[in-house]
Amino acid sequence: MPHVAPSVRPLVAGNWKMNGTRQSLGEAEAVREALGDIPCDVMLCPPATLLGAMATLASGSRLQVGAQDCHDRTSGAFTGDLSAEMLADAGAFAIIVGHSERRTLHSDRDRDVRAKAAAAHRAGLMAIICVGETAGERRAGLTLAVVQRQLAGSLPPTVTPANTVIAYEPVWAIGTGLTPTSSDVAAVHAEMRRLLCEQFGEPGATIRLLYGGSVKAANAHELLNIADVNGALVGGASLLAADFLGILKNAYGV
Ligand code: PGA
């Protein structure tokens, strides 16, 4: 089984979703101050309203700042939407695309996710591409088939290990407190690794694969030490610095 090279640096990214006002920036400051020599990359993805301010406070520090979703076009008559170029201009380093909340609540299909990931690359940003099965799909034994289909459909040809991260997020584990077993996570990540190596050759071995869904300090050590798990995408437990830092500490001993 191909394993990711040991030199791959893990990434722990926090997705604030539709949470946070300017008052919440103190949490990002607290994360920034605690990073020190931490042996992983650390990112927070606030709502777009806080991107500029968070990018300013993170500037010159180890804290990376990402955005949540984008339109695939550069500009135009798309009321309420934001282009990847605008998010880059506001200070984003990455964009989360294909999150299950976008796939479900905004009907994003694989081809939309692929176009958005390509837009992130076009703007010089990293794409964090999310995949994952629903509870019903898991019960029906379709987990690997769903992840295979989503990966095949959601990755643009511009993918490189530097500009793309894949997050496996079982939909039923998001915000529920439920997590798959370690062996279930290992099986999905091994399959994703196999597919990436098949599609991209040697570079496929170093594309980072994150696990997401109810990651918290108490389960971080176990989940983030599974083979081919190169970090985490964290929702609820990224809102407060103490919770987020607890994950980093337990996973990587900061
Ligand atoms: P959660 O969300 O950590 O709150 O389960 C994860 C995510 O949606 O990325």
Residues whose N, C-alpha, C, O or C-beta is under 5 A from the ligand:
A	BS01	PGA	N15 A173 I174 G175 T176 G212 G213 S214 V215 L233 V234 G235 G236 A237
